[in-house]
Amino acid sequence: MMRGQRAFAIGMRAPDGSIVTYQENLSGIYRSRIARIPFLRGIILLWDSLGLGMRALTIAANTQTGEDQKLEGPALMVTLGVSLLLGLGLFFLLPAGLASLAEKYLGWSVWWSNLLEGLIRLLLLVGYIWGIGFMPDVKRLFAYHGAEHKTINAYEAGAELTPENVAKFSLQHPRCGTAFLLTLILLSILVFTALGPLPILWRLASRVLLIPVLAGIAIEYTRWTANHIKYPLVRMLIKPNLALQSLTTREPDLSMLEVAISSFKTMQHAELESPL
């Protein structure tokens, strides 16, 4: 999937081997005043991006199966809600609960237990991504993720977008969502550790209530580093983010690069035709 400022496009390989593309104009929220307010824009656009991702996966699945069912409206909201609840439970509430047990039964200080919570959260994230990477379907998904990065890198370098040219470019990109996830987790370690002692209910509640704040900061940080990557200090700061992308990308083959290039060109065409 390729997203521009006014439109997005999806490229898919159909069962008969042909490339199928789908394009659609983006919601007006991307061009509204909200989209220009730092921190707030990140939270709203992140939610909308999650919806786009779910729709892209659904459209791609329907292309493979030949079905014409759409995941949208209430069904999409329920799916997103359940996914977010599972993510909150696994990556935020579970580490907080385990750290509280260590504090209560092992006699750890609140500072050490908060640090343990952060480390558990980080290990869960990395372990989860590493684990699902062994699944054949996810391997293929990660290869297409790599094809997206290579295509964007080639375009930003001014190269001709052919599979052979695009294949030469890096799998890593500073604006990747993987960078946002790692930044969010590292920020949570700092902030939650600094909160100090809290009753268990307030501890769990703070982990949920502060997520929008942390997400807003993480998105602004990711945007800032991507826009200042020419500076050596910034390149050093984003090394962990780029390193984690080695788990979420795989080297694509030329047929995958064809799909990514087709999606990108479709998005470019849609951008030119979409209303301002």
Summary of the structure (lengths in Angstrom):
residues: 276
radius of gyration: 20.2
end to end distance: 21.3
largest distance: 63.6
contacts: 835
relative contact order: 0.16
helix: 71%
strand: 6%
